[in-house]
Each structure stands twice: as structure tokens, then as C-alpha cells.
Amino acid sequence: ARRPRPELVELDLRAVITDLLEFLAEEHAAAGIVVETNFTSALHVRGDSSQLRQALLNLLRNAREAATEAASRAGTGDPSARLHIVIHGTEQA
């Protein structure tokens, strides 16, 4: 089966990530993940909304899994891990 043709629209990457973090908040809390964000400005991109959301969702879940595995292997007794997301964009007039 072929993928549907991407429907390109302008998206605010900061808003997309914020929405996904809210969606994943319970998963992160259950895994002991502390999420920190640093969004210095908006970052607008052109892309397919559903494909971009799915790709970012996969990245965030993979990061959670990697962080919890690394914390377990470290054996520090501290099950918490940090996920730090930074966006540096430029505003265009």
C-alpha cells in the first residue's frame, strides 16, 4: 500500500511538540521522566501535520525508553531521567 501524498501546511513546531508532551505526560511521569523545554522562539515549518506528529511521537517515545534504560543501567538508585527539548528558531518578518 502506498502512503498518502503529504499535505503540506505551515506548522508551529513549538505548538506541535507542546501538544505531544501534554499527550505523553502520564507516560513520562510513570517512567520517572522529567521533561524540560527551552523554546526561545517559534519555529515554523512546512510539512504534513499527521506525518510530522507521528515522527515526533516516535522520537519522544524512543527518548523515554532510552533514558529509562540508561538510568537503570547506571544503577544510581535514582530512577528519574531528564528529557530536554530545545528549539532555537528565527522569526521572519
C-alpha positions as CSV (number, residue, x, y, z in Angstrom):
1,A,0.0,0.0,0.0
2,R,1.2,3.5,-0.8
3,R,1.4,6.2,1.7
4,P,-1.0,9.1,1.1
5,R,0.6,12.1,-0.6
6,P,1.8,14.6,2.0
7,E,-0.5,17.6,2.6
8,L,2.0,20.4,3.2
9,V,0.9,23.2,5.5
10,E,2.7,25.7,7.7
11,L,3.1,24.4,11.3
12,D,4.4,25.8,14.5
13,L,6.8,23.2,15.7
14,R,6.7,24.5,19.2
15,A,2.9,24.0,19.4
16,V,3.1,20.5,17.9
17,I,5.8,19.4,20.4
18,T,3.9,21.0,23.3
19,D,0.7,19.2,22.3
20,L,2.6,15.9,22.1
21,L,4.3,16.4,25.5
22,E,0.8,17.0,27.1
23,F,-0.4,13.8,25.4
24,L,2.6,11.9,26.8
25,A,2.7,13.5,30.2
26,E,1.3,10.4,32.0
27,E,3.7,8.1,30.3
28,H,6.7,10.3,31.2
29,A,5.5,10.6,34.8
30,A,5.0,6.9,35.1
31,A,8.6,6.3,33.8
32,G,10.0,8.9,36.1
33,I,11.0,11.2,33.2
34,V,11.4,14.9,33.9
35,V,10.7,16.9,30.7
36,E,12.4,20.3,30.3
37,T,11.7,22.6,27.4
38,N,13.5,25.6,26.1
39,F,11.7,27.2,23.3
40,T,13.4,30.5,22.6
41,S,11.2,31.4,19.7
42,A,8.6,30.0,17.4
43,L,9.8,27.7,14.6
44,H,7.5,27.4,11.6
45,V,8.0,24.6,9.2
46,R,6.1,23.3,6.2
47,G,5.1,19.7,6.4
48,D,2.3,17.2,6.7
49,S,0.8,17.5,10.1
50,S,0.0,13.9,10.7
51,Q,3.3,12.6,9.4
52,L,5.3,15.2,11.5
53,R,3.3,14.4,14.6
54,Q,3.9,10.7,14.2
55,A,7.6,11.1,13.6
56,L,7.9,13.3,16.7
57,L,5.8,11.0,18.8
58,N,8.1,8.1,17.8
59,L,11.2,10.2,18.7
60,L,9.8,11.2,22.1
61,R,8.8,7.7,23.0
62,N,12.2,6.4,21.9
63,A,13.9,9.0,24.0
64,R,11.8,8.0,27.0
65,E,12.8,4.3,26.5
66,A,16.5,5.2,26.1
67,A,16.5,7.4,29.2
68,T,14.9,4.9,31.4
69,E,17.2,2.1,30.2
70,A,20.2,4.3,30.8
71,A,19.1,5.2,34.3
72,S,18.5,1.5,35.1
73,R,22.0,0.6,33.8
74,A,23.6,3.4,35.8
75,G,22.4,1.7,39.0
76,T,22.4,5.0,40.9
77,G,19.2,4.2,42.7
78,D,17.6,7.3,41.1
79,P,15.0,6.1,38.6
80,S,14.4,9.6,37.2
81,A,15.8,10.8,33.9
82,R,15.6,14.1,32.0
83,L,14.4,14.8,28.6
84,H,15.5,18.3,27.5
85,I,14.0,19.7,24.3
86,V,15.4,22.9,22.8
87,I,14.1,24.9,19.9
88,H,16.1,27.8,18.5
89,G,14.3,29.4,15.6
90,T,14.4,32.7,13.9
91,E,11.4,35.0,13.5
92,Q,11.0,36.2,9.9
93,A,9.1,39.4,9.2
